[in-house]
Amino acid sequence: MKSNLGRVLLFRVGPKDAEAISKALLPFKVRVQTISPQQESLPLGTLAGLAEDIPVPESANGELTESMMVLCFFSSKELDQILLALRDPSLPKISLKAVLTEHNKFFSPFTLLTELSKEREAFRRQREENPQDGNPQDGRPRDGSPRDGSPRFRG
């Protein structure tokens, strides 16, 4: 994907919350853009400012039912720093976050929201079915031991 100045797309985020997020991200020199409901039928790549010709998604119809954030054109290090800054408890919580990719740049915001909601539900079910398991992000039990039950330390 073409390198651009970092951009954060906000969907269904009110003006005060968008302003708070913008202020928190000032040190990163990123562009924070609030997407209006009228723009929600456009592909994510178009909303992010990609110059290439991206067709309007067929599955563009549907209304966003919750807030969402899409982070565009950041390195892994920048993403880590931005996500850390967004953990500030004084900022509004936006549970659904995604990174713009070569694959999802063709999605409508509604399609992305649907996919993120499915993933969140799958993680929730996994936690309910395996409460003894730890963090679903690293897949290890809470005590830090390997999933296969082998000892944590060998010696």
Secondary structure, DSSP 4 states (H G I P E B T S, - for coil): ------EEEEES--HHHHHHHHHHTGGGT-EEEEEPGGGTTS-HHHHTT--S--PPPTT--S---S-EEEEES--HHHHHHHHHHTT-TTSPP--EEEE--TTGGGS-HHHHHHHHHHHHHHHHHHHHH-TTS--TTTT--TT---TT---SS--
